[in-house]
């Protein structure tokens, strides 16, 4: 699993094993105020303003370290409450904690919002 770069499904950050006990990624992002709250952008932030997310991509790796994605989860920015978003912007950091598998033990996929993900500043 890894985080997918915007517009480049095969370009991933922080490739790690799907059965790892934990995984951690650090993404460079910027925020700017808008009339409806904060907008977040960066090379690994997907979607249009008001519908931003980060792709957590699951895939296989070939012998030449090529990544072939087969499933992905959208970590939805709209699931961050405004107070946490403001505190994170002021601190320059936001943390997302989530399980990596679904109720059946498969890789987590689809749009992920609380309570499946916990955002904190």
N, C-alpha and C positions, 0 to 999 in steps of 0.2 A: 504494500500500500504506500501511497505517497500523495502529495498535494500537486494538483495539476496547474500549470501555467495557463493564463488566459489565452485562448485562441490556439493552443498547442497541446492537444491531448497526449502526445508522446513525450512532452517535455515536463518532467516531474521533479519535485523537490523532496529530498529526504526519504528516499526509498527505504522501506524496512519490511521485515517479514510480517506476513499476515497473522502469524501465531505469536507475535511478540507480546510480552506481558504488558508493555506500554509503548507509546510512541509520542514523539514530541517534534513539533515544527515551529520555527520562528519565521514569520512573514513580515516583510517591510510593507507598511501601509501608510496612507495619509488620510486624514479626515478633513472635511470642510463643512461648515454649517450651511444648511438649506432651510427654506421655510417650513419643511416638514420634519426637521431633525438633522442628524449628521449623515453625510454621505462618506463612504469609505472607498478608497481606490488603492490599487497596487498591482504589481505584475501577476499575483496569484488570486486576485479578486475578480470574480466573474459577474455578469449580469449588468442590467441598466440601473440608473439611479432609482432608489426606492425598492429595488429587488436584487440587491447584491448578495453574493454568497461565495463560499470557497468550496471547491470540489476536493473531496477526499476520494481518491481513485484506487480501486483494487485491480490488480492485474498480475500477469505472469511476466517473468524475466527470461529472455532467451540466453544462449551462451555468450552473446556479445553485449549483454546488459541492455538489450532493447526491451522496452516496456510495452506490453500489449494489454490495454485496459479491458476488463470484462464487466465491471460494476463500479458505480460511484455514488457517493452521498453528497448532497448539497447542504453545507453548514450555513443556514440562513441568517443573514445579518438582521432581518426584520424580527428575529426572535430575541434580540438584545433589547432589554427595556431601556428607555431613554436615559434614566439616571445612571445606569451602568455604562452606557455608551459615552455619556458626558465625562464620567469619572475616568474611564479608560482613555479618552482623548486627552484629558488633562495630565494623566500619568504617563501617557505614551505607550500604554500596554493594555491588552485585553487577553484573557485566558478563557479557553473553551475546554470543558471536560465532558467526555462522553464515552460510552461503551463502544467498542468497535464491532460488536456483533448484534444481530437482532434476536428476537425471542426464540428463534429456531437454531441459533448458533451460526447463522450465515453472516457473511460480511454485511455490515450496516449499509443500507442504500435508501434512496429517495430523499425528500426534503426533510431535514433534521432541525427541529425546533424544540424548545422546552416542552415537556420535561426530559426529553431524550438527550438534551445538551444543556449544560450549565455554564453560563457566561459570567465572568467576574472581572473586576478591574484590579 
